[in-house]
Amino acid sequence: MPKLTTLVAAVLFPVSVPWMASAQVPDPIAAPGETLIAMLHAEGAQIYDCKLDSEGKLVWQFREPIATLLMDGKTVGWHYAGPSWELGDGSKVVGRVVARAPGTTPQDIPWLKLEAVSQAGAGRLTGATTIQRLNTKGGVAAGACEAVGALLSVPYSADYVFLKNRS
């Protein structure tokens, strides 16, 4: 049965919740015992490189995300390679994927649980220990790549939940 972490967050933080209200966090990416510090919506693209795989076939390989981070409809920061999340208040977190759950459709990139591996600055993201990527729409590379080095930009959106250990 899915965790209802997001429902609790929706009750505690009603201002930023319309896009979070429907999310139920699957067990593999749940973060029990952690406290919500921020919920941000991302609009951007997943960037892919055309490369040779281990069998010598041309395939799209994920390169990096490029997205604007929004809160209450206003731009508050950026999401980019690392993966990194950086806010206008100077806070920055870099994460590492530790768990996945499938997206809602085959065209949606997976939902993720990431561990914060480094931080910089002071602000809203200070102290984040876990990042969840939820409610993904789009972002999956489709179609053949035909030349090594070609790039593909696939639009996506997602919700990012930043959590910290209770202390």
N, C-alpha and C positions, 0 to 999 in steps of 0.2 A: 504494500500500500504506500503511495507517495507521501512524502513528508509535507506538512503544511506550514513550513517555515515562512513562506511568503505571505500566507494569510496572517500570521502573527505580525510580520513586518507591516502589512497593510493597515492593521489596527493601530500600530504604534506610530506610523508615519503616513497619515492619510493624504498629505499634500502631494506626494509624488507617486501615488499609487495607481491611477487609472490603468496603466499598461501592465502593472504587476498583479492586479487582482485575480487574473485567471491562471497565473502560473502555479503549478504544483511541482515542487522540486523532487525529481526522482531520487531514490535512495543512493545510487552510486555517487551522486554529486552533492548530497546533503551535507550540511555543516552543523551538526547538532552541538549545542553548547556554545555557539558563537553569537555575538551581538552585532546587529546591523549598524553600520556607520554611514553608508551612502547607497543610494540606488540611482543609477544613471542609464539613460537610453542612448544608444549609439546608432547613427546613420552613416553609412559609408560604403566601402568596397573591400572585398577580399581579393588580393592580387596574387596571380599565379604566373609561374615561369614555365615555358615549354622546355623540357629537358628529356634526356635519355634515361630510361629506367634501367634496372639491373639486367634486363633481357635485350637492351638496345632499342626499345620502342619509345617513340615520342609520347610523352604524357604531361598533363598539367600537374605541376607540383606547387603546393602552397608556398608563397614567398613572404607575405606580410599583410596585416590589416591596415587600412587607413580609414579613420572614422572621426566624426565630430561627436563629442559627448554632450548630451543635453539633460537639463534638469528643469522641470516645469516649462518646457518649450524654449529655454534659453541656452545658448552655447556656454558651457562651463569648462570645456577641455577637449583633449584629443586622445585618440587611441592609435597606436602605431607599433611597429616592429619591436620585439622584445620577448613577449608582448608587454607593452607599456601603456599605462594610463597616466596622463598628466593633466592637472587642473590649473586654471588661471590663478589659483591661490598659492601656487608654488609647490604643492604636494605632488609626488610622483611615486608610483608603485610599478615594479616589474614582477611578472608572474611566471610560473612554470606549471604546465598541465599535469594534474595528478589523477584525474578521472574524467570520463565522458559518458554521455547519454545521447541517444539518437535525437536528431531534430524531429519536428512534427511531421515533415514530409521529406521525400528523398532530395528535394531541392534546397532544403534548409541545412546549414552547417550544424554540427553537433552542439549540444549543451555541454558546458565544461565546468569543472571545478579546478581552480588554479591555486597554487600555494604562492604567497608573496615571498620572493627571494631577495628583493632589495627595495629600499625606500630612500627618498630624498625629499628635502624641503619639509615645511610644516604647513598643515592645512587639513582639509576635510578627509584626505586619505591617510593621514598619519595613523600609524598603528594597525593598518589593515594586515591581516594574516591570511585571509582567504578571499578569492574573487570567484563568483559564479557567473557564467554566461548563460542566460535563459532566454526563452521566447524568440529564438532565432527565426529569421525570415530570409530566404535566399542565401547567396554566398557560395553555392556549390558550382565548381567548374563543370561545364558541359561542352561537348563537341571536341573534335580532334584538334590537336595542335600540329602545325605543319612545318615549323622551323625552330630549331634550337635557338633559345633566346627570346622568342616571341613572348609578349606579356598579355595577360587577360585580366580585365577588371570586372568583377561580378558584384553587383549591388547587394547589400545585406543590411539588416537591422538586427539589433539584439538589445537585451537589457542586461546590465552589469550590476551585480550586488556585491558590495564590499563589506566584509565582516571582520571582526577582531575577536580574539580569545577573551572570554570573561576573566577579569582579574580583579 
